[in-house]
Amino acid sequence: MWSRVLPLLALGGCAQIFEIESTSKLQPDARMAPDSGQPCIGGEAREVDPTTGSCFMYFTTPMTRDAARSVCSGFGPTAHLAIIKSASENALVARLIGMDHAFIGASDDVTEGTFLWDDGTPFQLTNWNPGEPNDAGANEDCVEIVGAAAGKWNDVPCAPTPTNTLGSYSFVCQRD
């Protein structure tokens, strides 16, 4: 029986399986994006942006950027690492992660120093921490949002290397 239940638990389905009451913090957010008709489920915390209807899902298990991208894409064709286009979305994601820090969907993989969202669009908003981005060690190509720094951004490694163990972080997915 557990072999069928565990995958559902990993995707945030424990509230339905165990019939947790609607006031529980574990209950998935039943609000739905206006066009998707899908509930906002997944991760350890989630929230629907009231302006866009996008579902943001926060995952605390540290992963490399590419592994995090794979998890996000598993939520459907419109799911990806979070793309923050407004101050209100940045505040929503910062609130979602609390005091943690997490990958969002941006990098300067294509051209060093030119950060783009994973969909190839340039930033409409930036919220860099003072002194960032700094490409420390010439190995910081991905972006994290730092809850403890009021949602400021920092460039970080996308994956660990033999000389740097950083590069696995919590992450935020977005489903439009």
N, C-alpha and C positions, 0 to 999 in steps of 0.2 A: 504494500500500500504506500509506504513512504517514498518509493521510487517515483510514483506519480504525483505525490503531494509536494515534494521538495522543489521541483522546478517552478511550481506555482507560487510557493512561498518566496522564492528568489525574485520573482517579478511583482511582488507586492500583493499577491492574492490571498494572504493569510486571513484578512478580514472576512472575505467571503467564505472561505473554507471553514473557519471556526465560528462564524456568525457573530463577530464582535459587534457590540452595540454601536449605534451611529454616533455616540458622543465620544467614543474612544479615539485617541490620537492615532491609532493604527489603522483606522478606517480610511480607505482611499478617498481622495477628493472626488466626489461624484459630479462636480461641475464639469461641463463638457465644452470643448471649443465649439464656437458657433457653427463652423462648417464641417468639423470632423465627425461629430456625433459619438466620439470615443471618450470614455471617462479618463481622467488624469490619474493614472496609476503608475507605480514603479518607484524604485529607490526608497531611501529611508525617510524622505520628506518630499513633498510636492506642492505646487501651487499653480493656479491658473492666473495668467495675466489678465486682469479685467478689461484692459484696453485692446489687446490683440487676440485674446482667447487662446494664446499659446500655453501649453502645459510645460512647466519646468520641473524636472525631477533631479533630486540630489542623491548621489551615491557616495557612501563613505569609504568603500573599499578602495584602497590606493591601487591605481593602474597606470600604465604608460598611456600617453596620449592616444596611440593607435589602438590599444585595447579598449580604452574608454570610447573611442569613436565606434568601435564594433558593437559595444553594448548599446550605445545610443541608436545605432541604425537598426538594431533588433526591435525597436518600437515602431517601425513602419517607415514608409518611404519619405515622410516629411520630418523624420526625427534625426537629430544631429547634436553635437556638442553646442552648448548655448551660444547664441549670437546676440550680443547686447547692443541694441540700437538706440536706447533712450536712457535718461537718468532714472526714470521710473522702473525700467527693466533691471537696471543695475541695482537699484535699491531692493527690488523683489528678490534677486539672486543673492544679494548680501544677507538679507533677512533669512532666506532659506538655509544658507550654510552656517549661520550663527558665527561663532568665533573661529571656524575652520578656514581652510583655504582649498581651492578646487580649480581644476582645469576648466577653462571655457574655450570655445572654438575659434581661436585665433593663433596665428604664428607669422614669423617672417622667414619661413622655409624657402620661398621663391627668391626673394631679394633681401639680403641682410639689412635690417633697419627699417624695412617697409612692411609693417604688420597689416595683414589682411584677415578677414574672417574666412572660415573653412569653405564658404560658398564662393570665395573669390572677390567679395565686395570689400571696398576700403572702409575704414572706420568712419562712422558718422559721429561718434562720441569717443572720447578717450577719458580714462580715469586713472592714469598712472600714479603710482606712489612716487613721492619725491625721489629723484635720482634714477628713476626707471623710465624706459628700459635701459639696461646697462650691459647686456650680453656678457655677464661675468664668466670668465674662463672661456670665452668665445664658444659657448655651448648652450646659450639660452635662447631658444627659438620659439617656445610656446608661451602661452599666457595663462596665469592663474588670477583668480579674484580672491582677495584676502579679507575675510569677514572681520577679523580683529583690527583691521586698518580701515574700517568703515567702507568696505567694498572697493578699495583701491586695487589697481592691477600691478602685477609684477611679471617680468619675463623669467622663465624657468626652463630647465632642460626638459625635453619631450620624453626622454627615457634615460634610465641609468646607463652609464658607460663604464669601462674598466677602471677609469680614474675618478669617477664621480658617481656616488650612490644615489644622488637626487634624481628625480624624474618619474616617480610614481606618486600620484596624488589622488585625492577624492576628485569628483567631477560632477558637472551639471549638464544634463541632457535637456533638450528642448524639442517638443513636438508641436508643429504648427497646425 
